Amino acid sequence: MAVVGGLLPPTYMAPSTKNKTAPLTFDLPLDLVAKIKAARKGRGLATASEVVRLAIAQFDFEGCSPRHEPHRQISVRVAATQRAMLKRYARTKDASVGELLRLALEDLAVRPARPARRS
């Protein structure tokens, strides 16, 4: 592929990644937004999306019982397989994807922040 002036031709597409993600937007109460921030810091995660993916991976959706509260909307990226799994459980639990995500995030243990390194 010819590179002209340090730029690739407009038809160039980045190689696909092994784990594709897709956007997922849902409402959260402010205390869960704060919990995501604390989990990011405490676990050394770079993004809210990483926290959400971890919560989804660790949560027992089979045994959950969704409940309803006021919310705030956020947007994160999750793997297509996690998105499909969430939609499947939402149908079987007669709940929204957002409700299931809130349960997963509430269940996520927040580790204390790591102490700052001394120079």
Order of alpha helices (4+ residues) and beta strands (2+ residues): beta-alpha-alpha-beta-alpha-alpha
